[in-house]
Amino acid sequence: MLRKLRLIGVILVSLVLLTACGENNSKSANGGDKGTSSGDVKTIRISHVLQEDHPTNTTLVDYFKPIVEEKSGGKLKVEIYPNAQLGSDRQAIEAVINGSIEMSVPGGPVFSGFYEPYMVYDLPFLFDNREAAYAACDGELKDRLSEGLLKAQNIRILGIGENGFRHITTNKGPIKEPVDLKGLKIRTMESPNHIKTFEALGTNPTPMAFNELFTALQQGTVDGQENPIPIIYTSKLYEVQKYLVLDGHYYVNCPYIINENFWNSLTEDEQKIIQEAIDETVKNQREELANQEDEYLQKIKESGMKVNELSPEEKQKFIDATKSVYTWFEDTYGEEGKELVDLARSYNK
């Protein structure tokens, strides 16, 4: 059944792309003709699920697209499709794997369905701060996981940006300790780690594609969700949720991925241009997202949403409640799992 659902997702994405390519004069949300090419021009289509004003999208528009197009002298063309125009994160990853699109910037946890060791990044309360998380996304851990993902799925990771630390929102009252979450239906990402974490916290975890979340919250299909502050704000989740607890249970990355066959079709100079553009984009994406968090949080408070922070003692209760997730991960993936956990924790200095 899972294989059939994935196949349906790939077919749907392909149909959307064929429709997009059928009208040469149609424009994407961020400019540029859809699906057009002439002569030696190579088009790079990038799909992601975030809003147009999210730093992941704005930095693609402001840095990646102009750098690639200008440095290549117009031989490389970039089209950006935000807001799940071409489907969910999972559908976008599948489209990159099969070459229906060239690139995507999905949420890192979705990778667990394609290369399970990648979910080490999503162990609860893994990183003490952003500096540790950045080091883990730029260093040996990233290189090791990238190599495995390339072999497993023909996907190359060009760089890893961030979506920030994730926090819980609900409509059922302020959350100060795990018992306050008991029995709530919480939307999670489609990651075994996320599901295990929220089971350990006493909730009823409900995996769901991000593009379905707002409506599910609006209709009461789920009681709450968890996301970083920039996503809570730019996706207007504060409009359908009353309470936010700043627990920071996960640090979430967003890898910039490209189809390996397409990558190998590029010249060395074109590969260099793209890599340099990604490096600049990741740098600015991280800076913009971190700088905007305080601004977004203030706007969320002004909207009327009730926000509470956890004391060290309160947060420790959440950490203790989720220790079983580490045991499960290491039991499931054996020596490799333990090595990945130790490597990830080594960045907390």
Buried (B, 14 or more C-beta within 10 A) or exposed (E): EEEEEBEEBBEBBBEBBEEBBEEEEBEBBBEBBBBBEEEEEBBBBBBBBBBEEBBBBBBBBBBBBEBBBEBBEEBBBBBBBBBBBBBBBBBBBBBBBBEBBBBBBBBBBBBBBBBBBBBBBBBBBBBBEBEBBBBBBBEEBBEBBBEBBBEBBBBBBBBBBBBBBBBBBBBBEEBBBBEBBEEBBBBBBBBBBBBBBBBBBBBBBBEBBBBBBBEBBEEEBBBBBBBBBBBBBBBEBBEBBBBBBBBBBBBBBBBBBBBBEBBEEBEEEBBEBBBEBBBBBBBBBBEBBBEBBEEBBEBBEEEEBBBBEBEEEBBEBBEEBBEBBBEBBBEEBEEBBBBBBEBBBBBBE
